[in-house]
Amino acid sequence: MGIHLQQALEVGKYLVAQRLKGRKRFPLVLMLEPLFRCNLACPGCGKIQHPKEILKQHLTPEECFAAVEECGAPVVSIPGGEPLLHPQIDEIVRGLVNRKKFIYLCTNGLLLEKSLHKFEPSPYLTFSVHLDGLRELHDKCVDRQGVFDSAVQAIRAAKAKGFRVTTNTTVFEGTDPQQIQEFFDVLSTLGIDGMMISPGYSYEWAPDQDHFLKREQTKALFREILAPFKAGQKNWNFNHNPLFLDFLIGEKDYECTPWGSPSYSVLGWQKPCYLLNEGHYKTFQELLDKTDWSQYGRASGNPNCADCMVHCGYEPTAAMDAMEPGNIARSVGTLLGMSK
């Protein structure tokens, strides 16, 4: 499995501690957005459609560290925008490594190779490179030719310098399962440390509203994509809890855990989750205490949640389920490469 053993152990300890404390709601992954500015304009992205005055802003390292301490999540994902555009991204990452947070720096790869000198390899740092398919499909998804080749070159360069590298793939309506399977085969030859895969979320602000998946479409598509993996014919290295993959193909029926992946940006703590933007709070505790959580998740009947199966909402649910006695053996087996 793509998740580093040290990370799995630390996150496991954290989950046990939260359970022993009797906490009902707690974060697992902080989505730390230091800026929204990007060097691409992907049609399916809902994060770069902010006004220009917002796109010009970025969090300071001190603001990032304060948010990380306030939240307390063991894992910090740094999406964007493009984080490598931040003038102090190396200082931010260094500070989080010193705090022993497991960091996933999400990048489209265009600036990665020439930025590697700013960072040092660490078990706490992983570059998560966005790739939605092979060359033709990915370049179409990001609306620019040559991006796939640049990203693959950057992955090879990062691996050569000893960095941990994973990929992050978003699946949309119309995706060819066989092409994605071939894509996973190609990624496996790059020596990456894991692959993430998730259905796209229908961001209200995304320019392309025609290619987001409905829930039953998602299950059917992922059943096709993952069939060789589930049958033992492919040994793809996913950076996921195996129970989340079960959820994607319809073998598990989970409810969303929206507070499991809170989002912090120049605007504050986003209500209610990383995907929906219904306002912001000044503190993380306000987000927990003032949000009416009964209004979110599939069971709530909220139409914005009806088709969502994205990992930021459901991986925390799967992580808690993995702690149940009947699932512990499988989770450990997956970490050791003995089960899927």
N, C-alpha and C positions, 0 to 999 in steps of 0.2 A: 504493500500500500504506500501511496505517496506521502502520507503524513509522517514526519520525522518522529522516531520513537520517543525522543526526549520531549517533544511537544505533546505527544499523546499522553505520556505519563503526567506531565505538569497539568494539562487540561483535566485529566481524570482526577487528580488530587483536588483541583479547584472545584469540580462538580461535586465531589464527595463533601468538601468543606461547606459548600452552599447548602447542600441537603441537610447536613448536620446542624447548621445554623437555622434551619427551618425557613429559609428565604423562598418566597413564592416566585418572585421575579428578580432575575439577575442577568447581566450581560455575559455573553461568551466571546463575541468578536466586536471590537469597536471599529466602525467604518469611519476612519479619520480622513476627511476630505480637505487637504490643506489649500486647495484652489480648484476652481471649476474650469479654468482656461485649458485649452487643448490645441494641439497642432494637427488634429484631424476633425472632421465634421461628419461622424458616422450617422446615417439616417435613422438608426434604431436607438440612438442615445438620447436620454432625457435629462442629461446633466449639464449640457453646455448651452442650454437655451436661456440662460439668465441674462438680464440687462448688462450692458457693457461695463457699467460702474461696478457691478458685482464680479464680473469676469476679471477685472483688473486687480481685485483684492486677493490676499493670501494670508493664511494664518502664520504667526510668528512661531519659532520653535518653542518659546515659553508657553504660548497658548496651546500648542499641541501637547506638551508635557502635562500641563494642568488638566486638560481634558482626559488624558490617559490615566492620571492619578485619580481624578474624580470618578471615572467610570469603573476602573478596576478590572476590566476584562483581561484575560491572559493573552489574547490574540488581538493584534491590531492590523487591519487591512487598510492600505493607503491607496484609495482609488482617486479618481479625478473626474474630469479633466485629465491632464497628463502630469503626474507628480514630478517627473524629472524636469519640468519647466520651472519648478520652485527654486529660487536662488539659494535657499538654505536647506534643500532636501537632505544633503549629506549630514548636516548638523542634527536634523530631526531624527534621521535613522540612527545615528550614533547614540543619541540620547535615549532612544527606545531600546536599543541593544543593551546599553548600560543598565536599564531598568528590567532587563531580562524578559522583555515582551517578545512574542513570536510575531514577526512582521512579514506581511505579504505586500510588497511594493508593486502595485499594478501598473503596467506600462504597455503602450502599443509597440514598443521596441525601437522606435525611430531614433531615440536619443540614448538608448541603453549602452551601446558599445562605446561611444565616446564619453560616457559618464562613469564607466566601471572604475576608473582610477579614484573616484571620490569615495568608494566604499571598500570595506574589508570583508572577506568571506566569514560567515558566522553561522552556527546552527540556528541562530535567532532571526536571520535574514533570508528571505526568499524573494526572488524576482518572479512575479506572476505576469507572463506575457500573453497579451490578448491575441488569440488566433481563432478565427471562426471557421476555418476550413483550409483546403489546399489553395494554391496561388490564385486561381481564377475567382473562386468563391470569396476568399477573404478580401482580396482587393476590391471586389464589388461591394462587399459589406461595409468597408470603410471608405468607399468612394474615392480611392486613389490607387493607381498602379504602382507596383514596386514595393508596397508595404510588407507583403508576405516575405519576400526575399530579404529585406532589411531586418525583419524580426528574426528570421531563421539564422541569419549571419550573427546577430547579436546574441542569440541563445548559445550558439557554438562558442562565441568569444567569452561569454560569461562562464560557461561550463569549463572552458580551458583554464580560466583563472581560479577555479575552485568554488564558484558560487552555486548555491542551490537555485534551481530554476524550475518553475512549473508553468503550465499553460492554462488559460481560462477561455473556454469556448461557449458561446451563446448560440442556441439552436432556435431557428425561426420556422414559421410555416413554409412549407415547400422544400425543406431540407431533404436531400437524397440520403437515406440511411447508408447505402453502400459507399457513397463518397465520404461520409463521416468516418466510416470504418477504415477506409483507405487512409484517411487523414490521421487517424490514431496510429495506424501502422507506421506512417512516416514519422510522426512525433516520437514513437518508440525508438527509432534509429538515432535520435539526437541525444539520447542519454539523459533526458529530462527527469526530474525528481517527482513527477506526478502530473496528472491532468485533471482539471476541473471542467465539468460540463453542466449546463443549466439551461432551461427554457428562458427565452427572453420575456421581460415584463413590459406590458403595454404602457410605457410612460406617456402621460397626458401630453407632454411637450414634445415627444419624439416626432420628427417630420414624417417618418414612414409609419402609418398606423395600420397597414394592410397585411403585415406578415407576422403578427403575434399569434401564439397558439392558444386555443381553448383547452380546458383541462383534459377532456377525453382525447383530443388530438395529441396532447403532450404524452399521455400514457402510451398510446398506440405507437407513436414515433419512437419513443425511447425503448419500447419493447423490441422494435426492429433493430435499432442501433446497437443495443446491448446484448442481443441474442447470442452472438458468438462468444462474448465474454461470459455470460451466464452459463453457457453450455460447456465452458472450459476449453473452447477452441482458440481463444485469444487470451493473452495474459497482460492486458493493458493495465498500466499502473495509474490508478485513479487516486486523486488527492481528496477522497471523500470517505465519510463513514459509509460502510456498505448498506446500512439501513436507509440512508438517503437515496441510494440507487434503487433499492426495493420500492421506495415511495414513488420515484419517477416512473416506474413501470407498472404501478398500480397494485403491488403486492403488500404495501403498507398504506394505511389511511391515517394521515397525521393532520393535526391542526397547526396552524402557524404560531410561532413564538416571536411576535414582532419586537419585543424588548430584548431579544437575544442578540441582535446585531444593530445597536443604536448608531445613529449617524451624527457626527459633529463636523461643522464647517464654519466658514466666516459668518454665516447667518445664525449660528447657535446649534442647539440640539433639536434635530428635526422630528416633528410629530407626524405620524406615529412611528415611522420606520424609515429605512434607507430608500424604499421605493416610492412611498406616498409622501407628498409634501403638503401638509395641512397646517403649516405654521411652525414656529420654533419657540423653544424655551431657553432661558438663560443658564439653567443648571440641569444636570442629569437627574437629580432627585425630583425636580419639578416634572420632568418628562415622565418618570415612573409614577408619581403621585397624582398628577393632574390629568393625565390621558385616560379617557374612558375606554379601556381595553376591550370592553364587551362589544364595541362598535367595529372591531376589526377581526380578520380571520374569516375563513369560509363559513363557519357556523353562524357568524353574525348576520349573514345575508347581505353584507356590504358588497355591492356589485364590483367595486374596485379590487376586492379580494377573491372573487369567485373563481378566477382562472389562474391565479398566481400559484406557481410551484417552484419559485426561485430559491436557490440554496440559502440566501441570507435569512429567509424566514423559516425554513424547514430543517436546515442543518442543526440548529440548536435543539429542535424537537428530537431529531434523530440521535443527537449526542446524549440527551437525557434518557432516551429509550435504550441506548447502548449500555447504560448502567444497570438496567434491570437484569435479575439473575439469569433469565433465559437467553439473554443476548450477549453476556460478557464473554463467553467462550468464543463466540463467532468474531466479536470485535478484536479480541486478542489474536485469534488465528489469522485475521486479515492483516494485522500489523506485522505478523511474522511470516506472511506470505503463504499461509497454509490453507486459507479459505477465502471465499469471495462474498 
